[in-house]
Amino acid sequence: MIVPVGDHGGLLERLRSTRAAGEVPLVADSRWPQAQRDAVIAAAAAAAPPAGAAWAALRSGSCGSPKVVLRRA
């Protein structure tokens, strides 16, 4: 599961605990408008992370909707 985490205090600890739980962290910017945040959460929920995925990044979606990109450690 990909888990959006906020970018406020304690980020590194939340990233570590998300990874320790076997989930894939995706850092979300707290300045995003609600519609963008909702689109990112929907994209993350629809993604199926492969085994070994370590973290997720977000492409801006300049050609359409935002896209989640998975990376390995």
N, C-alpha and C positions, 0 to 999 in steps of 0.2 A: 504494500500500500504506500502511496506517496502522501506525505503529510506536509501541508503548508504550515510553516512556522513564521511568526512575526519577526520583525527586525529590531525589536526593542531589547532592553537589558536582559542578560542571561542567555543570549543567543547561542553561544558556544556550548553551554551546558545542555540546552534543548536539542541542539544538533547531535551531541554525543548520546543523549538518552533516546532520541528517535532512532539512531543507528543501532544502539544496543538492543532495542526492541525489535530489530529486524525490519524496520521500515525505512523508507527513502525520504530524506528531508528535502524540502523545496522552500527556500527563503522567500517570503512575501514582503513587499514594501508597504509599510503602514500608510504611506501617502497615496496609494492607489485609490481611485474612486471605487465605490461599492460595486458598480457594474463590472469593472475590470477584475476586482477580487473574486466576484462570483464566477466569471469566465475562467479564471485560473483554477479555482476550486473544482469546477466542472471538468476541466481538461485533466487535472490531476486524478480525479476520481475515475475517469474513463481510461487512463493509461494503465497498462499492465506491465509493471517493471519486470525485466528478465532477472534471472538469478545473477547475483554479483553486482547489481546496480548499487552504487554507493551514494549518489546524490542526483538531484534533478535541477535543471536550469530551465529558465523560461525564455523562449524567443518572443520578441515583441509582437509578432503577428502583423507586421507591416504589410503583408500580402493577404491578409484575411484575419483569422482569429489567432489568439495566442497559442503557442505550441509548447508542450513539455518535452524537453530533451533529457534523456537519461545518460548518466556517465558512470563508468566503472572506476574503482579506486586504483 
